[in-house]
Amino acid sequence: MKSIITLFVLPLIFAENPAVKEFTNANNLFAQNVYKQLSQNQDANFLVSPFSAETVLAFAQSGCKGESAEEIRNALHLPNKDKVESALKSLLPKFQSSDLYTLHTANKLYIKNNFVIKDEFKHAASVVYQTHPESVDFTKSVEAAKTINDWVGDHTNNKIRDLINSGDLDDDTRAVLVNALYFQANWSRPFQLVNTHKRRFFKTASDIIKVDTLTHYNQYFNYYECPHLQAQFLELPFKGDASLVVVLSNEKDGLSSLEKQLDQVFASQHELQKTFLNVLLPKFKIETTVDFKVVLQNLEVRQVFDAQMADLSGIAGDKGDLVIDKVAQKTYVDVSEEGVEAAAATISLTVEPYSGYLSPVIPTDFVVDHPFIFFVKVNGVIIFVGRVTDPSQY
């Protein structure tokens, strides 16, 4: 009994709409909670798009009622349904490429042949999420999965592939909601390929590897050293209102300590100031698949997964007719000399039951040679967050 699949990839913020600000604050709080959940369960590299998940679940919330909707709002720190829809109605039309970076986002709603969704949800899909229902025969699961995966690939420059398996679809599948986003940006000051060289990276104090390392010498970047966290923050700007923030513990084995203080890690990035630096950053590429159902259940979202309690009657039918069966996300990021390429997609299945210059100032060294946290931000909004413990693992 499977019914709503949601694929979503990264949106951005441009408006001054108060609802937009409230939604953005909710996203950044949710980012901390999601990172915390993932860091507790694995030691490897990972990448996640909390904004993608937040938006997909907001879409689902448009069809939830009662305590089912309340649980999602509480876990995601969302305001009420009207404010969420107001925020996204303002945001989504602005997710367009500029002369400085490539940004593309799109939504898609697939429904089972002859399945009737309620007018209010159809209106939200059209007016807020800018999509219209398209009928699909989910009983032909291989063909249906290919249709969905091809659409996702087309809208993420083929960086997100095979998000959904044919085994996720069957005669009980009622609807599949998809949103995909693709983001590519170049550094405002590219790293020179000739300066990339192998350097040591301490996976632990005793486990040392050699990795390709990007290098900038004698440049001004936004930087902050936090005495309380015993960590350094660096912001590397892209062309346009976007940047990569790296958070590096002063200690080789200090990542776990940072991860225990995530609220301060997220807050301290606002203390950045222009500083004369030498920067050495490993190249890295990450692909991650996250079971968001587990993450959400750990954040006390339970009812929408329970056939006896779920109320998705705002989508179709009555209370108990639909239940969310699966929420998953695939993400991709590639950090190189030129800049960053990133994409994300989240799936939810419901079942029925500046340049530098020479200076006399001695530069501070920012050498990323051990595990670190990073954010990708656009207009101040965290769209990706992740961790690198081994840059050699592609």
N, C-alpha and C positions, 0 to 999 in steps of 0.2 A: 504494500500500500504506500506508494510514494507519490508525492505531489509537488512541492515547490523547490526548484533549484535556483540558487541565487549566485551569480558570478559577479563580483564587483571589483573594479580596480580604481584606485586612488583619485579622489577629487581634491579641489583646492579652494582657497578662500579669497574673495575679493571685496565683498560687500560690507557695508556698515550696519546692515540689518541686525537689530538686537538678537533676533532668533538665531542668526548665523553665528554670532559671538558665543551664544549659549551652547549651540551645537558643537562649535570648535572646542570650547572648554571641556565639554563632555568627551569628545574624541581624545583629547590629550590625557584625561584621567583614565579613560579606558585603555589607552596605550600602555600606561604603567601596569595596569592589572594584567593585561595580556602578556606583556613581557615577563612579568613575575611568574605567571603560570608556566610559560615555556621554559624559562631558565631553571626552574625547579625540577624539571623532568628530563633535561638533556644537557650534555656537556659540549656538544658540537656547535658549529656555526648555525645560525638560523636567521631568518628574515620573516617579518610579518607586516601586514598592512592593517593596522587597527581601523584606519579610516574606511577601508574597503568593507571590513566586517561590520563596522558601525552603520554604514549606509545600507548594506544589504538587510541587516536586521531591522533597521528603521523602516525599510520597505515592508518587511514581513509584519512589523508592528502595525502598519496601516491596516492590516487585515485581522489583527488580534483584538480581543475584547477582554474586559474584566481583569482578573488576576494574571492571566497569561500575558497581557499587554504590560501590566504593572511590573512583572518580573523582568521583562526585557528592558523597560525604562530604567529600573533601579540598577541593574547590572551594568548597563551602558551609560548611566548617568544622564540619560536623555530627558529633556523637558517633555511636556505633553505632546500629543499627536499633532495638534494644530501648529505648534511652534516648530516641531521637527519638519513638517511638510513645508512650512513657510521658509525655513532655512535652506532646505534642499531645492525648493523651487527657485530660490534666488541664486544658489550656488551652481547647479548643474549646467545651466546655459552658458556659464562663463568659463567652463572647462574647455578652452579652445587653444590651439597652438598659437604662438606668437612668433615674431621675427627672431626671438632669442632662444626659444626651446620648442620642443615638440610635445604636445599634450593632446591626448585624445581619450574621450570617455563616451561610452554608449551603454544603453540598457536594452534588454530584450525580454519579452514575456511570451513564453510558449505555453499553450494549454492543450489538453487532450481534445481530440475531435468531439464536438457536440457538448463539451463541458461548459457550463454557464457560470461565470463569475459575477458577483454583485456589482451593480452600477457604481456604488461609491468607491469600491476598490479599483474598478476599471477607470474611474475618473482620476483617482490618485496616480495610477500607473501612467495615464496620458499626460495630465497636467503637471505633476511633480517629477515623475521619473522619465517622462518623454518616450514612452513606449506604448505599443498597441498589441493586443493579443494576436498571436499567430498559431493556427491549429497544427498539431503534430500527432501522428499516430505512434504513441509510445509503446504499443504492442510490438511494433517493428523496432526493437530496442537498439539494434546495431545502427540502423539508418538514423534513428532519432538522436543517438549519442553523437554520430558523425556530424549531423546538422548543427548541433549545439557546439561541439568542439571546433568545427570549422569557423563558426561565427566568432568564437573567442579568439582563435588564432588570427583571424583577419583583423581584429580590433586590438591586438597586443603585439603586432609585428611578429607573429608566430613565436613569441617568447613563452607563452602559456599554452601548453598542448595537453591533450588527453585529460582534461580536468574531470570529466565525467566518464564513467565506465558504462557500457551497455547493461551490465548487471544491476545498475542503480535504477533502471527504468523497466517498467512492466505495465500490465493492464491497470494496476491501481494508481499509477502516476497520473496526477490530475493537472499539475502546472509546473513549469520551470521558469524561474525568474533569473535573468542573467544581466550582470553589469560588468563591463571590462574597461580597464584604463591602461594607457601606455604613456610613459614619460621618458623623454630623453633630453638631456641638457649637457652642454659643454662647460668646462671650467671657465670662469672669467679670466683666469691666468693658467693656461694649460701646462701640465708637466711636460718637460722636454724628453722625448724618447731616449735621446743620447745620455740623459742623466739617470735613466732607470738601470739599476744594477742589483745583484744579489746581495742580500744582507741577512744577518741572523735574526730569527724570530723565536722567542722563548715561549713555546707552548706551555711549558712549566719551567721552573727554575733549572731543571736538569734535562728537559727534553727540548733540544734546540734543532731548528731546521733552517734552511736557506730559502728565501723567497724573493721574487722580483719586487723591488721597492721604488716607488715614485719619489722624486726629490725636488724640492724648491729650496734655494738658498737666498738669504737676505731679502725677504719679502715681508710686507705687512699683512697680517691676517687678524681677525677677531680671535682673541685668546683669553683664557682665564685659568688661573691656578687656585683651586679651592682648598684652603688649609684644613677645613673641617673634614672634607671627604678624602683629603690626600690624593687629589686627582687633578688632571689638566683637561681643559676643554678647548677644542679648536674648531672654528667654523671656516670651511672652504667654500667660497661662493661660486655658484654657477652664473652664467649669463642670465639676467632676469632676476626675479625675486625668489630665488631658490638657493638652497645650500645643503651641504653635508656637514653635520656636526659629529666630531669624534670625541669620545670621553675615555680617557686613559688613566688608569690608576698609576700612582707613583711607584708602586711595588709590582714586581714581576707577577706575583701571585695574588694581586689585590682585586681581581675582578669580582670574586664572590662577595667581598666586603661592599663594593659598589652596588651590587645587585640586591643587597639587603637594605639599601638606602635609596631606592629608586625615586621616591618622592622628591628628595633633595637633588638627585641627579637631574631629573627633569626640570626642576626649578632653577638650578644653578646656571643653566645655559643662557639665562637672561643677563648674566653678569659679564658677558664677553666685552672686551675692549681691544682696540687696534694695538697690535704689538709686533715688534720687529723679530722675525723668526727664521730659523731653518726648519723645514718640515720634511720628514721622511715617513712615508705612508705605504704599507704594502698594497699591491694590487690584490683585488679579491673578486670572486664571483660566487654567488650563493643562489641555490634553488631550494625552496622549502615547501613541503606540504604539511599543513596543520589541520588536525582534527579539531575544529572549533566547537563541535558538540561537547567534547570533554571539557574544553576551556570554559564554555558557558555553564555547564553543569557545576563546575567548581566555583563559579561566580553566582550560584544559587538560581540559575535559570533552569527550571525543572518542568513546569506544567506543559509547556508547548511540545515537550517530547513524550508526554504521558497521554496515552489514548483515552484514559478515563477523565482527564482534567483539562486537556487542551481546548482552548476556545479560539479557533481561527474562523469563526463564523462571519467575520467581516469580509472574508475572501469569497466563501461560498458555503451553502448548506447551513447546518445548525452546529451548536457546540458538540464536540466529539466526532464530527464528520471528517475533520482533517487534523493531522498531527505532523509536526516537523520530524523527519526521520534522520536527516543528515545535514551537517553544516561543515564544510571543508574549504580550505583556501590553498591556492598555489601562488607562490611569489618568485620573482627573479630579479637579481640586480647584478650589474657588471660595472666595477669601478676600475678605470684605466687612465692612461695619460690624457686622453681627450676629455673625459667627463664620465657621466653615469647614464646607463640605460636600465630602466626598471619597469616592471609590470606586475600586476597582481590580479587574481580572480578568486572570488569566494562563492561557494556553492552551498545552498540550503535546500534540502529535500524534505518536502512534507508528505506524509503518507496519510491515506484516508484510513480508520482505527486506526679692485684698484690695482695697478702695476706697482712694483717696489722700486726703490732707487738706492744708490750707494749712500751709506750713512756711517758716521763715526760710531754709532751705537753698536754695541756687541749683541748679535742676535741671540735669542733664547732658542735652545734646541728642543724641538718637539719630535721625538723619535718614537714611532709606534712600532715597538719591537716585542710586544706581548699582548695578550688578549684584551679586547676593547669593545665598547658599546658604540653604536652609531645611530644617528637619525638622518632621514632625508626630509627636509622641510620646504614647503612652498608657501610664500606669503605668511610665514610664521606658523603654518599648520604642519604638524607631524603626519606625513603620509606613509612613511616606512620607519620601522625601528628594527634593529637587529644586533647581533653579536658576532664577533669574529674571534675564534679561538685557534684556528688553523687556516691561514690564507692559502695554503697549497691545496686545500680540498675544494675542488671545483664541482 
